[in-house]
Amino acid sequence: MIEKPLEQGRVKLKNRIVMPPIATYKSNEEGQVTDGIIEHYRERAAGDQVGLIVTEHSYINIQGRANAKQLSIARDSDVEGLKRLTDAIHAEGPKVIAQLNHAGSAAPSEVTEMAPVSASPVVLPTPQVMGDGGIPKELTEEEIKQVVCDFRDAAKRAEEAGYDGVEIHSAHAYLLNQFYSPLTNHRSDGYGGELIGRMRIHREVIQAVRECIGDEMIISLRLGGCDYMDGGSTIEDSVNASKLLEEWGVDMISVSGGMCRYTREGHEEPGYFSDMSREIKKALSIPVLLTGGVNDIKDGEELLKKGAADLIGVGRALMKDPQWAVKAMREFAGV
């Protein structure tokens, strides 16, 4: 299955291998594309054996910047460099989408020179300290509206830069994930409470992005669906959230961890979020991407055959060996 094309709605890929977003922190101090970033992605696109590349999380505004060397999509002046990046990837064959992110309270004030913000004034319960590690300021409803606009404007820049779509980041304890998780969203207004309230900002972002970029581009959403922590989001939450996201117009769900981030304590097996992705896939008609622990193409194939996902993300292996996909597909074909 892994070598077969996927055509579901707007998602049309030559095979089921996806390079998920992993930060390189190779941008310059202004967050702009460098030759180093272009070469990094060109090497992994070469050979045209990755169906889709999702570029590293890019900040949509300064207050949401997670690292001093993080890639920016926050300014119109970023478009020229991002166009060089998409041209380099497309020249090798794969499709490419941009991951849009606001780090929320995971943004360090020494980088942003601004006070950290979040859904609620709650310290992040992540395994490692993120941001300042303190209590953030709760966003007002007016400030939330501005965040929505910033996601919209970033998506427009992605369109201008030649991306095939965008991925909205709501995982790994970043801002939208902070709204989604009951561990970090203690609001009593329309952006808190039950799941539908905690997901309200997601709906507003999705609608604003779609209105801005039109009908052709892919909208993916990376969902930190389960915190795997007491009192946190559950697999049931992830399924119900994914149903809402499909209803609101998302074309693809990329499954990952929430407050546990991109690892899962006590689990290193291939597809270690597959207990979640399998249940989400059963409930949806849009593609589901599973990432985590897949280093052997045979393991990816097995996960697909068992219905754990429609697409398999391979991150760490591609970071170690840019030609992993080329070698793996040759092995898979018995060449």
N, C-alpha and C positions, 0 to 999 in steps of 0.2 A: 504493500500500500504506500509506503513512504516515497516511492519513486513516481507515483501517479499524480497527475494534475488535480488541482482542487478548483472547482467553480461553484461557488455558493454566493448568490447575490453579486455584490460589488467585488468580492474577494475571488480573484482569478490568478492562480499561481501555478507554476510549471511542476512543482513537487511539494512535498509536505515538510521540508526542512526550513526552519526559520532561525536566523541569527537574532537573538533577543537583545535588547539594549543593555550594554555594560559600559559604564563610564570609563573613558580613557584618560580624561583630564589632560588632554593634549592641546586644548585651546590656548590662546594667549590670555593675558590678564584682563582683556576686555570681553573674553568669552567668544571670540571670533574664531572661525575655521582657520586652521594652519595646514601647511603641507604635510605635517605629521599625521593629522587626523585623516586627510584625504588618502594618504598612503595606507594607513591602517585599514580603512574600509575597502580600498581598491584591492588589496591583497586578499581579503576574505571573500570578495565578490568574484575574483578571477576564477575562470573555469566554469562559471555559470551553473554551479551545482547547489547554490542556496536559493530557495524559491523566493524568500523575502528577507530583507534586512530592516530591522528597526533600529534607527540610530539612537545613540545615548541620550539620556534624559536632558532636556534643554530647558533652561529657566525662562518663564514667561514674563517675569518682572524681577526687579532687583531684590525686593523683599523676600522673594521665593528662591533665591540663589543658594544652592546647597554647598558649593565649594568654589574657591577662588579661581580654579581652572575649569569650571563647568562650562559647557557649550551654551551659548545664548541664542534665543530666538525672540528676544524681548524688544529688539529695535529694528526699524526698517533697514538700517545700515548693515544688519546681519545677513540680509537676503543674498547679496552678491557672493559671499563666501559659501553659504549653504547651497547655492546653485552650482558652484564648482564641485561641491561634494556629491550632490545628486547626479550631476553629469558623469562624474568618475565611476559611480556605482552602476548607473544605467549602461554605460559603455561596456561593462563586463557582463551584463545580462539581467541581474536580479531586479525586482521591484524594491522600493524603499519607502518607508514611512517614518515620520518624525515623532518622537515621543515628547509630549509637552508636559511640563511639570512645574508645580509650585511646592516648595519644600515645607511650607508652614513653619511649625515650631522646630523643625529639623534644620532650619537655616541658621547658621551661626551669625550672631550680630557683628562679630569682628570682620566678617566678609561683607555683609549687607550694609553695615553701619545704620541699621534700623532695628527696632524692637521686634522680636519674634512674635508671630501671630498664629492662632489656631482656631478650631471650632469652639474650644472652651479653655479656660485657664487651668489646664491639667498637664502635669509633667508626662512626657512620653514614656510608656512602660516597656520600652524596647530592651533587648538583651544588652545592647551597647548604648552608651550615651550618645545622643544625636543633638546637633545644634548646641545651644548653651547649657542644655540639661536642666533648665529652670522652668518656671511657670510662665507661659506665654500670655500675650494679650488676646482676649476674645474678639474676634472680628464682629463688627457691627453689620447690620443688614446692608447698609450703604456700601461698606467695604467689600462685602461678599459680591455685590453687583459689579464692583470694579474688577474683582478677580475673574468673574465670568467674562467681562469685556476683554481682559488681558488674555484669557485662553482663546477667545474669538480672534483677536488681532494676531496672536501667534499662529493660529491655523491659517489665516490669510497669508502670512509670510511664508508658511510651508508650501502653500499652493503656488505662490510667486516663485519660490525656489525650485519648483519642479518635482516635489515629492508626490508619490502616488496616494498618499493618505496621511493621517495623523493618528497617534495613539495618545489618549488621555490617561495620565498616570494617576491611579487611585490605589496604590499598593505601597508596601515597604515603609509604612508609617509617615508618608508625606501628606500634604494638606488634605486632599480629597479623601484619602484613607482615614485621616483624623476626623473628618465629618462622618464617615461611614461607621467607624468602630464605636460601640457603646463604651469602650474604655476611655475614649478621649472626647466624645461628644456628650456633654451633659446639659445641652441647651434646652430651654423651655419654650422657645419660639418655633416658627414654622420650619426651621432648619435642624431641629432636634427631635427627641422623643422616639417614636416608633421608626421602623426601617424607612418608610416612605418619606418621613421628615428628614432623616439623616442622609437620604439620597437626593433630596431636593436640589442641592447645588449641582449634582451630576446631571440631572435633567436639564437644568438651565444652561450648563456648559455645552451639553450635547446639542441642544436646540440652537444655541447661538453659533456654534461651530458649523452646523449643517446649513444654516441660513447664509453663512458667510462664504462657504466654499462650494456650495452647489451640490449637484446630485452625483457627480462622477467619482469623487475621491472617497477612499475608504476611511471610516471612523472606527478605530479599534479602541478598546478600553482595557487597561491592565488593572484587574481587580484583585486586591489583597483580601480575598473573600473570607478567610478564616484566620483568626488571631492565634488559634491553638493555645489559648490562655483562659483561665477561669474568669468568667464575666465578660469575655470578649465576643467577637463575632464568631458565628458557627457555620458549619457547612450548610445547614438549612438557610441561614441568612444569605449565604453566597448564591444559592439556587434562586431564592426569591429576588435578590438584587439583580441577578443576571436576567431573569424574566422581565423585570422592569427596564433594564438597559436595552434589551432587544425591542421591547415595545416603544421605547423612546428613540429608536433609530440607529443603535450601534450595529455595526456590520460584523464585528468579531470580538470575542472575549479572550483576553490573555490572562490565564489563571496563575496567581502567585500568592505569597503570604502577606499577611497584614502586619500587625505589630511585631510578629516574629521575624519580619522582613523576608529575605529570599532564601533563608535556610529553615530547617525544622529540626528541633532538638531530638536527638536519638534516631534520626532518619537520614540515611545517605543513599538509599536504594534509588535506581533509576525511576524518575517520575514521582518523587516523594510527595507531591501534591495531588496525586492521581485519585485519592479517595474523594477529593473535592471536585476535580475536573470531570470525573466520570458522572457524578450526579448532576453537574451543570449541563454537560453534553446531553444527557437524557431529556432535559427540560427545554432545550433550545433547538431552533432550526438554523441558527447562524453558526459559523465555525468556532471551535474552541481550541485555543493554543495552550499546550502544557509545556512548561520549562522546569528544569531542576534535576540534576543528577544524571542526565543522559550523556554518556561519553562513547557509547558503542551504537552503531546504527541498527544493529539487531535488536537492541533493547527498545529503541524508538519504534521499530516495526512492530514489536510485540505489544507495546502500549497502544498503538493504533488499532491492531487487530482485536484487542480486548475492549475497545470502545472507550478508552480513557480520554481520547482527544481526537481532533481532526488534523492537527498540526503539532509538530514537535520542535521545541526550541532547544538549540544546542549553543550554550554560551561559553563555558569555561574551556571546553575542548577546542573551540575555534579561537579563543584567545591564545591558547598555547600553541596551536598549529593552524596557521591561516589556510592551509590546504586540506584541513580535516574533511570537509564535505566532498571534495574531489576524490580523495582517497577512499572515503567511506562508500560513496556511490559506486566506485569501481569494484570494491570488495563485495558490495551487495549484489552487483550484476555478475559477479564471478569472473571479472576480467583480470 
